[in-house]
Amino acid sequence: MNKIMLIGNLGKDPEMNYTPSGMAITKFPLAVNRYKKSNTGERQDETDWFNIVAMDKRAEICNTYLHKGSKVYIEGRLSQRKYTDKNGIDRWMVEVMVNDMEMLTPKSAQGGSSDQYLAGNADDTDPLGDLEDHPF
């Protein structure tokens, strides 16, 4: 099974592009905070960064409603791809391919957006409603 679930904040605004066939692809970095105790028992904050990729309708929703700092729940799968850097060296990148996305930033902090949407299946466009009723 290849499944990953993350809750974090966007590190920068999403960037959307289109494939030659017209499919939307949106990418953004996601910062996920975690905490651990040091050898002395003190709490230490650490941040893990993930490269997120959304496609089709989810890509359009992410690009429209998310911005730097937005808190989101991402569910997806890990994907590894090979690319060649500017120096001609082959490199590998691990990305999270989005299956479901849920916006967790309260409406009052969305910067003027009055609607929030769930971006799970490509046909999902149900308003989330009051976030206090949500398990996250």
Backbone as a printed PyTorch tensor [residue, N CA C, xyz], in Angstrom:
tensor([[[  0.8500,  -1.1710,   0.0000],
         [  0.0000,   0.0000,   0.0000],
         [  0.8940,   1.2310,   0.0000]],

        [[  0.5520,   2.2050,  -0.8080],
         [  1.3070,   3.4550,  -0.9220],
         [  0.3470,   4.5800,  -0.5830]],

        [[  0.3520,   5.0350,   0.6720],
         [ -0.5770,   6.0810,   1.1160],
         [  0.1250,   6.9650,   2.1370]],

        [[ -0.0820,   8.2760,   1.9730],
         [  0.4900,   9.2390,   2.9100],
         [ -0.5790,  10.2630,   3.2610]],

        [[ -0.6350,  10.6360,   4.5450],
         [ -1.5670,  11.6600,   5.0160],
         [ -0.7580,  12.7250,   5.7390]],

        [[ -0.9750,  13.9840,   5.3630],
         [ -0.2070,  15.0950,   5.9160],
         [ -1.1250,  16.2380,   6.3080]],

        [[ -0.7770,  16.9420,   7.3640],
         [ -1.4000,  18.2170,   7.7090],
         [ -0.2570,  19.1980,   7.8520]],

        [[ -0.3360,  20.2860,   7.0820],
         [  0.7360,  21.2630,   7.1250],
         [  0.3270,  22.5700,   6.4870]],

        [[  1.3150,  23.4350,   6.2910],
         [  1.0940,  24.7580,   5.7280],
         [  1.8970,  24.9150,   4.4490]],

        [[  1.2880,  25.5950,   3.4680],
         [  1.9730,  25.8460,   2.2080],
         [  3.1730,  26.7510,   2.4380]],

        [[  4.3030,  26.3810,   1.8400],
         [  5.5190,  27.1770,   1.9680],
         [  5.5690,  28.3340,   0.9940]],

        [[  4.7790,  28.2600,  -0.0820],
         [  4.6630,  29.3600,  -1.0340],
         [  3.3660,  29.1700,  -1.8090]],

        [[  2.9960,  30.1710,  -2.5910],
         [  1.7730,  30.0830,  -3.3830],
         [  1.8760,  28.9310,  -4.3820]],

        [[  0.7510,  28.2560,  -4.6480],
         [  0.7650,  27.1760,  -5.6410],
         [  1.1070,  27.7130,  -7.0270]],

        [[  1.7280,  26.8560,  -7.8460],
         [  2.0400,  27.2050,  -9.2320],
         [  1.3290,  26.2120, -10.1400]],

        [[  0.4840,  26.7260, -11.0330],
         [ -0.2720,  25.8500, -11.9240],
         [  0.2350,  25.9830, -13.3470]],

        [[  0.3760,  24.8460, -14.0160],
         [  0.7450,  24.7680, -15.4250],
         [ -0.1820,  23.7690, -16.0880]],

        [[ -0.0840,  23.6790, -17.4000],
         [ -0.9120,  22.7400, -18.1500],
         [ -0.0220,  21.8380, -18.9920]],

        [[ -0.4240,  20.5700, -19.0980],
         [  0.2720,  19.6420, -19.9860],
         [ -0.1090,  19.9890, -21.4160]],

        [[  0.6150,  19.4680, -22.4090],
         [  0.2410,  19.7230, -23.8060],
         [ -1.1940,  19.2860, -24.1350]],

        [[ -1.7050,  18.3040, -23.3920],
         [ -3.0750,  17.8430, -23.6400],
         [ -4.1130,  18.7050, -22.9110]],

        [[ -3.6550,  19.6860, -22.1230],
         [ -4.5650,  20.6050, -21.4550],
         [ -4.9010,  20.2510, -20.0150]],

        [[ -4.2770,  19.2450, -19.4360],
         [ -4.5440,  18.8750, -18.0520],
         [ -3.8090,  19.8300, -17.1080]],

        [[ -4.5200,  20.3350, -16.0920],
         [ -3.9430,  21.2390, -15.1060],
         [ -3.0920,  20.4530, -14.1110]],

        [[ -1.9140,  21.0160, -13.7720],
         [ -1.0330,  20.4520, -12.7530],
         [ -0.5990,  21.5960, -11.8460]],

        [[ -0.8610,  21.4440, -10.5540],
         [ -0.4770,  22.4590,  -9.5740],
         [  0.5170,  21.8470,  -8.6010]],

        [[  1.5870,  22.5990,  -8.3200],
         [  2.6260,  22.1400,  -7.3990],
         [  2.8340,  23.1850,  -6.3070]],

        [[  3.1530,  22.6880,  -5.1120],
         [  3.5020,  23.5830,  -4.0070],
         [  4.2400,  22.7950,  -2.9300]],

        [[  5.0990,  23.4860,  -2.1620],
         [  5.7730,  22.8260,  -1.0450],
         [  4.8880,  22.8830,   0.2020]],

        [[  4.8950,  21.8080,   0.9830],
         [  4.1080,  21.7390,   2.2110],
         [  5.0410,  21.5140,   3.3890]],

        [[  4.9390,  22.3680,   4.3990],
         [  5.7290,  22.2540,   5.6240],
         [  4.8880,  21.5360,   6.6740]],

        [[  5.4220,  20.4410,   7.2010],
         [  4.7370,  19.6720,   8.2370],
         [  5.6030,  19.7220,   9.4920]],

        [[  5.0350,  20.2760,  10.5600],
         [  5.7750,  20.4080,  11.8090],
         [  5.6240,  19.1440,  12.6420]],

        [[  6.6900,  18.8020,  13.3240],
         [  6.6590,  17.6940,  14.2740],
         [  7.5190,  18.0720,  15.4620]],

        [[  7.2870,  17.3790,  16.5400],
         [  7.9540,  17.7140,  17.7840],
         [  8.6060,  16.4720,  18.3520]],

        [[  9.7450,  16.6710,  18.9650],
         [ 10.4250,  15.5740,  19.6500],
         [ 11.0970,  16.1420,  20.8850]],

        [[ 11.4820,  15.2460,  21.7650],
         [ 12.1770,  15.6720,  22.9740],
         [ 13.6700,  15.4470,  22.7990]],

        [[ 14.4390,  16.4200,  23.2560],
         [ 15.8970,  16.3010,  23.2070],
         [ 16.3500,  15.3450,  24.3020]],

        [[ 17.6360,  15.0840,  24.3420],
         [ 18.1960,  14.2170,  25.3830],
         [ 17.9810,  14.7900,  26.7690]],

        [[ 17.8340,  16.1170,  26.8440],
         [ 17.5990,  16.7730,  28.1350],
         [ 16.1190,  16.8880,  28.4590]],

        [[ 15.2600,  16.3760,  27.5730],
         [ 13.8230,  16.3990,  27.8320],
         [ 13.1150,  17.6440,  27.3230]],

        [[ 13.8320,  18.5360,  26.6680],
         [ 13.2200,  19.7510,  26.1350],
         [ 12.5280,  19.4630,  24.8140]],

        [[ 11.4460,  20.1410,  24.5630],
         [ 10.7040,  19.9790,  23.3160],
         [ 11.4330,  20.7090,  22.1850]],

        [[ 11.6410,  19.9880,  21.0800],
         [ 12.2800,  20.5710,  19.9080],
         [ 11.3110,  20.4960,  18.7330]],

        [[ 11.1640,  21.6210,  18.0460],
         [ 10.3110,  21.6730,  16.8630],
         [ 11.1550,  21.3690,  15.6310]],

        [[ 10.6150,  20.5230,  14.7560],
         [ 11.2780,  20.2270,  13.4950],
         [ 10.2530,  20.3250,  12.3810]],

        [[ 10.7180,  20.6620,  11.1880],
         [  9.8340,  20.7910,  10.0360],
         [ 10.3160,  19.8870,   8.9200]],

        [[  9.3850,  19.1050,   8.3750],
         [  9.6570,  18.2870,   7.1940],
         [  8.9600,  18.9520,   6.0140]],

        [[  9.6340,  18.9700,   4.8570],
         [  9.0820,  19.5850,   3.6450],
         [  8.7190,  18.5040,   2.6370]],

        [[  7.5540,  18.6550,   2.0140],
         [  7.0680,  17.7220,   1.0080],
         [  6.7040,  18.4840,  -0.2610]],

        [[  7.0450,  17.8950,  -1.4150],
         [  6.6460,  18.4490,  -2.7090],
         [  5.2830,  17.8590,  -3.0610]],

        [[  4.2710,  18.7160,  -3.2010],
         [  2.8990,  18.2800,  -3.4460],
         [  2.5430,  18.5390,  -4.9090]],

        [[  1.8590,  17.5750,  -5.5380],
         [  1.4200,  17.7010,  -6.9270],
         [ -0.0590,  17.3190,  -7.0060]],

        [[ -0.8790,  18.2350,  -7.4980],
         [ -2.3080,  17.9780,  -7.7170],
         [ -2.5850,  18.0710,  -9.2090]],

        [[ -3.5290,  17.2660,  -9.6740],
         [ -3.8370,  17.2360, -11.1020],
         [ -5.3370,  17.4250, -11.3410]],

        [[ -5.6600,  17.8220, -12.5670],
         [ -7.0500,  17.9810, -13.0310],
         [ -7.8200,  18.9770, -12.1660]],

        [[ -9.0170,  18.6020, -11.7370],
         [ -9.8910,  19.4980, -10.9680],
         [ -9.2540,  19.8830,  -9.6330]],

        [[ -8.5680,  18.9240,  -8.9920],
         [ -7.9090,  19.2290,  -7.7240],
         [ -6.8460,  20.3110,  -7.9130]],

        [[ -6.1450,  20.2650,  -9.0470],
         [ -5.1180,  21.2720,  -9.3370],
         [ -5.7370,  22.6580,  -9.4330]],

        [[ -6.8650,  22.7460, -10.1110],
         [ -7.5420,  24.0350, -10.2620],
         [ -8.0470,  24.5550,  -8.9200]],

        [[ -8.5950,  23.6660,  -8.0900],
         [ -9.0850,  24.0770,  -6.7750],
         [ -7.9250,  24.5470,  -5.8990]],

        [[ -6.8250,  23.7910,  -5.8850],
         [ -5.6550,  24.1900,  -5.0900],
         [ -5.1390,  25.5490,  -5.5320]],

        [[ -5.0390,  25.7520,  -6.8370],
         [ -4.5200,  27.0140,  -7.3580],
         [ -5.4440,  28.1860,  -7.0230]],

        [[ -6.7520,  27.9610,  -7.0270],
         [ -7.7180,  29.0260,  -6.7740],
         [ -7.8200,  29.3920,  -5.2970]],

        [[ -7.8460,  28.3950,  -4.4140],
         [ -8.1870,  28.6460,  -3.0190],
         [ -7.0280,  28.6080,  -2.0330]],

        [[ -5.8830,  28.0770,  -2.4210],
         [ -4.7630,  27.9920,  -1.4860],
         [ -3.7560,  29.0970,  -1.7530]],

        [[ -3.0590,  29.4850,  -0.7260],
         [ -1.9870,  30.4620,  -0.8500],
         [ -0.9370,  30.1750,   0.2260]],

        [[  0.1870,  30.8580,   0.1410],
         [  1.2650,  30.6680,   1.1080],
         [  0.6980,  30.7950,   2.5200]],

        [[  1.0100,  29.8120,   3.3660],
         [  0.5560,  29.8260,   4.7480],
         [ -0.7360,  29.0590,   4.9830]],

        [[ -1.4930,  28.7360,   3.9320],
         [ -2.7450,  27.9900,   4.0950],
         [ -2.4740,  26.6550,   4.7740]],

        [[ -3.3450,  26.2990,   5.7270],
         [ -3.2440,  25.0060,   6.3920],
         [ -4.1370,  24.0240,   5.6460]],

        [[ -3.5770,  22.8580,   5.2860],
         [ -4.3310,  21.8680,   4.5120],
         [ -4.0540,  20.4490,   5.0130]],

        [[ -5.0360,  19.5970,   4.7460],
         [ -4.8800,  18.1590,   4.9150],
         [ -4.7060,  17.5910,   3.5220]],

        [[ -3.6490,  16.8300,   3.3290],
         [ -3.3630,  16.2110,   2.0370],
         [ -3.3160,  14.7030,   2.2360]],

        [[ -4.0070,  13.9920,   1.3660],
         [ -3.9200,  12.5370,   1.3430],
         [ -3.5390,  12.1410,  -0.0730]],

        [[ -2.5790,  11.2620,  -0.1950],
         [ -2.1490,  10.8760,  -1.5260],
         [ -1.1950,   9.7070,  -1.4960]],

        [[ -0.3890,   9.6250,  -2.5400],
         [  0.5950,   8.5570,  -2.6550],
         [  1.9460,   9.1700,  -2.9830]],

        [[  2.9940,   8.4870,  -2.5850],
         [  4.3400,   8.9320,  -2.9170],
         [  4.6860,   8.4820,  -4.3250]],

        [[  5.3320,   9.3620,  -5.0600],
         [  5.7560,   9.0610,  -6.4190],
         [  7.1930,   9.5350,  -6.5750]],

        [[  7.9850,   8.7340,  -7.2320],
         [  9.3840,   9.0740,  -7.4590],
         [  9.5970,   9.2590,  -8.9560]],

        [[ 10.2790,  10.3510,  -9.3110],
         [ 10.5390,  10.5680, -10.7260],
         [ 11.9810,  11.0290, -10.9280]],

        [[ 12.4870,  10.7320, -12.1000],
         [ 13.8540,  11.0820, -12.4660],
         [ 13.8220,  12.3220, -13.3440]],

        [[ 14.7830,  13.2120, -13.1310],
         [ 14.9310,  14.3900, -13.9800],
         [ 16.4130,  14.7110, -14.1260]],

        [[ 16.7400,  15.5410, -15.0900],
         [ 18.1160,  15.9640, -15.3200],
         [ 18.2420,  17.4250, -14.9050]],

        [[ 19.1990,  17.7140, -14.0160],
         [ 19.3690,  19.0900, -13.5460],
         [ 20.0770,  19.9430, -14.6010]],

        [[ 20.2670,  21.2220, -14.2800],
         [ 20.8440,  22.1520, -15.2580],
         [ 22.2880,  21.8130, -15.6240]],

        [[ 22.9530,  20.9880, -14.8030],
         [ 24.3280,  20.5760, -15.0900],
         [ 24.3810,  19.2340, -15.8170]],

        [[ 23.2190,  18.7120, -16.2210],
         [ 23.1680,  17.4540, -16.9400],
         [ 23.2590,  16.2120, -16.0680]],

        [[ 23.1170,  16.3820, -14.7540],
         [ 23.2060,  15.2600, -13.8230],
         [ 21.8010,  14.7120, -13.5630]],

        [[ 21.6580,  13.3880, -13.6490],
         [ 20.3790,  12.7550, -13.3510],
         [ 20.1210,  12.8030, -11.8530]],

        [[ 18.9190,  13.1960, -11.4860],
         [ 18.4970,  13.3050, -10.0890],
         [ 17.1400,  12.6270,  -9.9310]],

        [[ 16.8000,  12.3170,  -8.6830],
         [ 15.4980,  11.7320,  -8.3560],
         [ 14.7670,  12.6520,  -7.4000]],

        [[ 13.4520,  12.7280,  -7.5650],
         [ 12.6220,  13.5610,  -6.6990],
         [ 11.4420,  12.7250,  -6.2140]],

        [[ 11.1070,  12.8760,  -4.9340],
         [  9.9320,  12.2210,  -4.3730],
         [  8.8520,  13.2880,  -4.2110]],

        [[  7.6490,  12.9890,  -4.7130],
         [  6.5240,  13.9210,  -4.6390],
         [  5.3140,  13.2040,  -4.0600]],

        [[  4.4010,  13.9830,  -3.4890],
         [  3.1280,  13.4580,  -3.0230],
         [  2.0800,  13.8030,  -4.0700]],

        [[  1.5030,  12.7680,  -4.6800],
         [  0.4520,  12.9450,  -5.6810],
         [ -0.8810,  12.9710,  -4.9320]],

        [[ -1.6110,  14.0800,  -5.0160],
         [ -2.8170,  14.3110,  -4.2210],
         [ -3.9850,  13.4670,  -4.7060]],

        [[ -4.6030,  12.7520,  -3.7630],
         [ -5.8770,  12.0760,  -4.0040],
         [ -7.0140,  12.8510,  -3.3550]],

        [[ -6.7600,  13.3970,  -2.1630],
         [ -7.7350,  14.2050,  -1.4360],
         [ -7.0410,  15.4100,  -0.8290]],

        [[ -7.7470,  16.5260,  -0.7720],
         [ -7.2240,  17.7410,  -0.1530],
         [ -8.3710,  18.4220,   0.5710]],

        [[ -8.1030,  18.8540,   1.7830],
         [ -9.1100,  19.5720,   2.5570],
         [ -8.4740,  20.8250,   3.1370]],

        [[ -9.1180,  21.9540,   2.9090],
         [ -8.6080,  23.2180,   3.4350],
         [ -8.9630,  23.3180,   4.9120]],

        [[ -7.9770,  23.6530,   5.7340],
         [ -8.1860,  23.7320,   7.1760],
         [ -8.0900,  25.1430,   7.7220]],

        [[ -7.6330,  26.0990,   6.9130],
         [ -7.5480,  27.4860,   7.3490],
         [ -8.9660,  28.0330,   7.4760]],

        [[ -9.3130,  28.6480,   8.6130],
         [-10.6600,  29.2100,   8.7800],
         [-10.9740,  30.2410,   7.7010]],

        [[-12.2610,  30.3580,   7.3690],
         [-12.6940,  31.2930,   6.3280],
         [-12.2150,  32.7090,   6.6060]],

        [[-12.2140,  33.1170,   7.8670],
         [-11.8210,  34.4870,   8.2090],
         [-10.3570,  34.7630,   7.8860]],

        [[ -9.5410,  33.7090,   7.7550],
         [ -8.1210,  33.8900,   7.4600],
         [ -7.7920,  33.5810,   6.0070]],

        [[ -8.7970,  33.3570,   5.1560],
         [ -8.5680,  32.9850,   3.7650],
         [ -8.2410,  34.1740,   2.8720]],

        [[ -8.3330,  35.3690,   3.3590],
         [ -7.9960,  36.5300,   2.5430],
         [ -9.0740,  36.8880,   1.5410]],

        [[-10.3460,  36.8580,   2.0060],
         [-11.4260,  37.3150,   1.1500],
         [-12.2090,  36.2230,   0.4740]],

        [[-11.7460,  34.9960,   0.5020],
         [-12.4970,  33.9090,  -0.1220],
         [-13.6670,  33.5380,   0.7660]],

        [[-14.8610,  33.5220,   0.2020],
         [-16.0400,  33.2110,   1.0000],
         [-16.4220,  31.7470,   0.9170]],

        [[-15.8520,  30.9910,  -0.0030],
         [-16.1750,  29.5790,  -0.1520],
         [-14.9270,  28.7380,   0.0390]],

        [[-15.1400,  27.5510,   0.6240],
         [-14.0820,  26.5710,   0.7420],
         [-14.6250,  25.2770,   0.1680]],

        [[-13.7790,  24.5200,  -0.4770],
         [-14.2320,  23.2980,  -1.1160],
         [-13.3290,  22.1430,  -0.7670]],

        [[-13.9300,  20.9760,  -0.7810],
         [-13.2180,  19.7320,  -0.6060],
         [-12.7360,  19.2950,  -1.9700]],

        [[-11.4960,  18.8930,  -2.0820],
         [-10.9510,  18.5280,  -3.3880],
         [-10.5240,  17.0740,  -3.4030]],

        [[-11.4260,  16.1960,  -3.0950],
         [-11.1370,  14.7640,  -3.1270],
         [-11.3130,  14.2590,  -4.5330]],

        [[-12.4140,  13.5920,  -4.8000],
         [-12.6980,  13.1390,  -6.1580],
         [-12.8820,  14.3430,  -7.0410]],

        [[-12.6010,  14.2040,  -8.3050],
         [-12.6340,  15.3420,  -9.2200],
         [-14.0030,  16.0030,  -9.2650]],

        [[-15.0630,  15.2870,  -8.8860],
         [-16.4090,  15.8640,  -8.9310],
         [-16.8210,  16.5200,  -7.6230]],

        [[-16.0140,  16.4110,  -6.5610],
         [-16.3810,  16.9840,  -5.2730],
         [-16.3160,  18.4970,  -5.3070]],

        [[-17.4140,  19.1500,  -5.0050],
         [-17.4350,  20.6040,  -4.8710],
         [-18.3500,  20.9720,  -3.7200]],

        [[-18.3610,  20.1670,  -2.6500],
         [-19.2320,  20.4200,  -1.5150],
         [-18.5770,  21.4040,  -0.5660]],

        [[-19.3280,  22.4260,  -0.1160],
         [-18.7670,  23.3450,   0.8700],
         [-18.4550,  22.6000,   2.1630]],

        [[-17.3760,  22.9810,   2.8200],
         [-17.0040,  22.3420,   4.0730],
         [-17.9080,  22.7640,   5.2120]],

        [[-18.4610,  23.9500,   5.1200],
         [-19.2840,  24.4260,   6.2310],
         [-18.4030,  24.8930,   7.3690]],

        [[-18.9190,  24.7890,   8.5850],
         [-18.2220,  25.2590,   9.7700],
         [-17.0700,  24.3130,  10.0960]],

        [[-15.8480,  24.8140,  10.1220],
         [-14.6740,  23.9870,  10.3640],
         [-14.6410,  23.4400,  11.7770]],

        [[-15.3810,  24.0480,  12.7080],
         [-15.4010,  23.5410,  14.0760],
         [-16.0510,  22.1650,  14.1410]],

        [[-16.8710,  21.8160,  13.1680],
         [-17.5240,  20.5110,  13.1290],
         [-16.6410,  19.4550,  12.4850]],

        [[-15.4650,  19.8500,  11.9960],
         [-14.5850,  18.9240,  11.2890],
         [-13.6310,  18.2540,  12.2680]],

        [[-13.2730,  16.9730,  12.0270],
         [-12.3940,  16.2600,  12.9510],
         [-10.9650,  16.7800,  12.9730]],

        [[-10.5730,  17.6020,  12.0060],
         [ -9.2080,  18.1160,  11.9730],
         [ -9.1970,  19.4900,  12.5370]]])
